[in-house]
Amino acid sequence: MQPEFIDNKHKDFAHNWVTLSRFLFFCQIFLLAAFILGGCYGMYTHRYKGKPQVAVPENTLYNPVYK
């Protein structure tokens, strides 16, 4: 009696280099897009909110005013 042979070559990444390379390519594209979108979101949430109102003493202006 011979042992039963199960062919799993069409289902395994290790035996099909085309499928593996396509899978790795799409993983790289997905990770690149995720990093770009994550970086854009981080820059958006930490963006410059505008000029703050800073109290400047009058004696330090370009034309100082002394008392």
C-alpha positions as a printed NumPy array, in Angstrom:
array([[  0.   ,   0.   ,   0.   ],
       [  1.412,   3.407,  -0.997],
       [  1.009,   6.491,   1.219],
       [ -1.43 ,   9.07 ,  -0.023],
       [  0.25 ,  12.091,  -1.615],
       [ -1.379,  15.492,  -1.025],
       [ -0.275,  18.232,  -3.415],
       [ -0.184,  21.574,  -1.595],
       [  2.139,  23.389,  -4.   ],
       [ -0.578,  25.62 ,  -5.4  ],
       [ -1.599,  26.705,  -1.889],
       [  1.809,  27.445,  -0.337],
       [  3.832,  30.652,  -0.698],
       [  7.135,  28.8  ,  -0.506],
       [  6.496,  26.877,  -3.712],
       [  5.022,  29.68 ,  -5.823],
       [  7.476,  32.59 ,  -6.194],
       [  5.096,  34.65 ,  -8.327],
       [  2.43 ,  34.628,  -5.659],
       [  4.991,  35.345,  -2.948],
       [  6.545,  38.278,  -4.779],
       [  3.105,  39.728,  -5.551],
       [  2.111,  39.368,  -1.902],
       [  5.317,  41.057,  -0.693],
       [  4.896,  43.863,  -3.248],
       [  1.38 ,  44.618,  -2.019],
       [  2.574,  44.465,   1.603],
       [  5.251,  47.057,   0.79 ],
       [  2.731,  49.308,  -0.955],
       [  0.316,  49.025,   1.983],
       [  3.022,  49.764,   4.562],
       [  4.355,  52.719,   2.562],
       [  0.853,  54.191,   2.268],
       [  0.239,  53.599,   5.984],
       [  3.468,  55.396,   6.963],
       [  2.745,  58.318,   4.618],
       [ -0.832,  58.713,   5.867],
       [  0.29 ,  58.344,   9.489],
       [  2.966,  60.995,   9.005],
       [  0.5  ,  63.365,   7.364],
       [ -1.975,  62.845,  10.196],
       [  0.752,  63.467,  12.793],
       [  1.812,  66.654,  11.059],
       [ -1.815,  67.769,  10.845],
       [ -2.483,  67.23 ,  14.533],
       [  0.742,  69.051,  15.551],
       [  0.396,  71.875,  13.045],
       [  1.188,  75.508,  13.751],
       [ -1.881,  77.099,  15.289],
       [ -1.005,  80.753,  14.541],
       [  0.742,  83.666,  16.165],
       [  0.344,  83.892,  19.911],
       [ -0.18 ,  87.308,  21.497],
       [  3.102,  88.012,  23.269],
       [  3.453,  90.937,  25.655],
       [  6.576,  92.847,  24.564],
       [  8.01 ,  95.437,  26.957],
       [  7.987,  98.928,  25.448],
       [ 11.67 ,  99.528,  26.206],
       [ 12.706,  96.623,  23.926],
       [ 10.906,  97.822,  20.77 ],
       [ 12.726,  99.08 ,  17.663],
       [ 11.85 , 102.627,  18.77 ],
       [ 11.937, 102.195,  22.552],
       [  9.629, 104.147,  24.787],
       [ 11.109, 105.073,  28.143],
       [  9.284, 106.358,  31.171]])
